[in-house]
Amino acid sequence: MRLAIIGATGMVGNVIREILLERMFPVTDLVLVASSKSQGNKINWNHKDYELVSIEKALNKKPDLAIFSAGSEVSKNFAQKFADQGCFVIDNSSFWRMNPNTPLIVPEINSDELTEKKLIIANPNCSTIQLVMALKPLHDLHPVSRVIVSTYQSVTGSGKIALDQLNRERIGDIEGSTAYPYQIDKNCIPHCDIFLENDYTKEEMKLTQETKKIMNDNEILVSATAVRVPVEGGHSESVNVEFRENCPPIDLVRKALSSFPGIKIQDFIETNTYPMPIYAQGKNDVFIGRIRKDNSHVKAINLWIVTDNLRKGAALNAIQIAEKLFEKKLILETAEN
Ligand SMILES: NC(=O)c1ccc[n+]([C@@H]2O[C@H](COP(=O)([O-])OP(=O)(O)OC[C@H]3O[C@@H](n4cnc5c(N)ncnc54)[C@H](OP(=O)(O)O)[C@@H]3O)[C@@H](O)[C@H]2O)c1
């Protein structure tokens, strides 16, 4: 299988290469794409050197699958061109997510929406993925009516430039390009992505709109506040979930969450056990703790959810989608046609 990684040198691209090896993804030919400033450089993957090429060159190689992680502009300009050649595209940017013809997939939830007809597939926003992973088993237990979520998002969620900013600030160097309008070290910035007309940020509205689309339920109300914190990797979320009818007993909530694939419960207050980004970083699971009834509302519960934003929040989810395409024989069938 010929696989192209568009944005192979980025925060997400690096983790995609790592996970391909970990999961022994069946790659026969790998095409690595980066911006013009990196083209010509070589990257070693699985004991072989690969030259970084332009996206036009990757298109000419007619890959069977392309994973895009190079920002919305690149996805806007090139995803359809790859799909027009029969190539499946899994896109990490936000460009295609809310397109009504584009499936927005978290494999544990809605992989049944993958078909041979829809070659562009969107990977949801990192904060949305960990939220819906927790909501799906709860919604199946008792329908959810409203979610209030506050995020504590790490700097790797904003790409290489943001990690550089944090690392430089930590050694007192405030020169150079920045990802944020303020210092991020020793700070919390309640501003992720751009502000919109309704005074929410684009990141906050992604949580609202993408949740409805993935859960296939427009009635779920989501109000989000997204905050950038000086953590290197791993997004955390404080989540209040309100149910439509009755709130399920907490032992049933735990049971539903712990039996859902990809979720690990870390919730034992006697030993101070709860999820934290320093332990979630580098791991594949969605970690959930601080599970408790809301003391201010009979129909609501509270959760604390932590996930590695570069793994389940981006690269791992994308590769799990690719694995589903194989499992359903969609990639091979399309290639034969
Ligand atoms: N970081 C996360 O947690 C996360 C989670 C979900 C989704 N995403 C999405 O994934 C995408 C990548 O994010 P990231 O954090 O990996 O960003 P990043 O660290 O800034 O990396 C960007 C990558 O895109 C490449 N690139 C930039 N312009 C290009 C062009 N015109 N043609 C070809 N390649 C180009 C860069 O190459 P050079 O090295 O040559 O600059 C680099 O490989 C974004 O759309 C982001 O919204 C990120």
The ligand as a MOL file (V3000), in Angstrom:
LIG
                    3D

  0  0  0     0  0            999 V3000
M  V30 BEGIN CTAB
M  V30 COUNTS 48 52 0 0 0
M  V30 BEGIN ATOM
M  V30 1 N -1.2450 19.2160 17.2050 0
M  V30 2 C -2.3800 18.6340 17.5020 0
M  V30 3 O -2.6360 18.1860 18.6560 0
M  V30 4 C -3.4220 18.4470 16.4350 0
M  V30 5 C -4.5370 17.6690 16.7570 0
M  V30 6 C -5.5190 17.4950 15.7820 0
M  V30 7 C -5.3560 18.0840 14.5540 0
M  V30 8 N -4.2690 18.8460 14.2760 0 CHG=1
M  V30 9 C -4.1660 19.4210 12.9360 0
M  V30 10 O -3.1030 18.7600 12.2330 0
M  V30 11 C -2.4500 19.6810 11.3560 0
M  V30 12 C -0.9590 19.7040 11.6610 0
M  V30 13 O -0.7580 20.0910 13.0020 0
M  V30 14 P 0.6830 20.0370 13.6920 0
M  V30 15 O 0.4360 20.3430 15.1110 0
M  V30 16 O 1.3940 18.7920 13.3090 0 CHG=-1
M  V30 17 O 1.4030 21.3000 12.9780 0
M  V30 18 P 2.9800 21.6080 12.8250 0
M  V30 19 O 3.7550 20.9770 13.9180 0
M  V30 20 O 3.0740 23.0720 12.6420 0
M  V30 21 O 3.3880 20.8760 11.4540 0
M  V30 22 C 2.8950 21.2940 10.2000 0
M  V30 23 C 3.3860 20.3470 9.1230 0
M  V30 24 O 2.8480 20.7430 7.8600 0
M  V30 25 C 3.9300 20.9600 6.9410 0
M  V30 26 N 3.5380 21.9980 5.9870 0
M  V30 27 C 3.2470 23.2890 6.2410 0
M  V30 28 N 2.9220 23.9350 5.1010 0
M  V30 29 C 2.9960 23.0190 4.1010 0
M  V30 30 C 2.7960 23.0710 2.6920 0
M  V30 31 N 2.4150 24.1850 2.0780 0
M  V30 32 N 2.9840 21.9320 1.9780 0
M  V30 33 C 3.3630 20.7890 2.5840 0
M  V30 34 N 3.5680 20.6760 3.9120 0
M  V30 35 C 3.3960 21.7880 4.6660 0
M  V30 36 C 5.1100 21.3410 7.8220 0
M  V30 37 O 6.3390 21.1490 7.1330 0
M  V30 38 P 7.7090 21.9160 7.6040 0
M  V30 39 O 8.3040 21.0630 8.7030 0
M  V30 40 O 8.5340 21.9160 6.3890 0
M  V30 41 O 7.3120 23.2740 8.0800 0
M  V30 42 C 4.9110 20.3340 8.9490 0
M  V30 43 O 5.3150 19.0460 8.5290 0
M  V30 44 C -3.1630 21.0210 11.5360 0
M  V30 45 O -4.1550 21.1230 10.5580 0
M  V30 46 C -3.7890 20.8970 12.9090 0
M  V30 47 O -4.9260 21.7050 13.0470 0
M  V30 48 C -3.2840 19.0310 15.1870 0
M  V30 END ATOM
M  V30 BEGIN BOND
M  V30 1 1 1 2
M  V30 2 2 2 3
M  V30 3 1 2 4
M  V30 4 1 4 5
M  V30 5 2 4 48
M  V30 6 2 5 6
M  V30 7 1 6 7
M  V30 8 2 7 8
M  V30 9 1 8 9
M  V30 10 1 8 48
M  V30 11 1 9 10
M  V30 12 1 9 46
M  V30 13 1 10 11
M  V30 14 1 11 12
M  V30 15 1 11 44
M  V30 16 1 12 13
M  V30 17 1 13 14
M  V30 18 2 14 15
M  V30 19 1 14 16
M  V30 20 1 14 17
M  V30 21 1 17 18
M  V30 22 2 18 19
M  V30 23 1 18 20
M  V30 24 1 18 21
M  V30 25 1 21 22
M  V30 26 1 22 23
M  V30 27 1 23 24
M  V30 28 1 23 42
M  V30 29 1 24 25
M  V30 30 1 25 26
M  V30 31 1 25 36
M  V30 32 1 26 27
M  V30 33 1 26 35
M  V30 34 2 27 28
M  V30 35 1 28 29
M  V30 36 1 29 30
M  V30 37 2 29 35
M  V30 38 1 30 31
M  V30 39 2 30 32
M  V30 40 1 32 33
M  V30 41 2 33 34
M  V30 42 1 34 35
M  V30 43 1 36 37
M  V30 44 1 36 42
M  V30 45 1 37 38
M  V30 46 2 38 39
M  V30 47 1 38 40
M  V30 48 1 38 41
M  V30 49 1 42 43
M  V30 50 1 44 45
M  V30 51 1 44 46
M  V30 52 1 46 47
M  V30 END BOND
M  V30 END CTAB
M  END
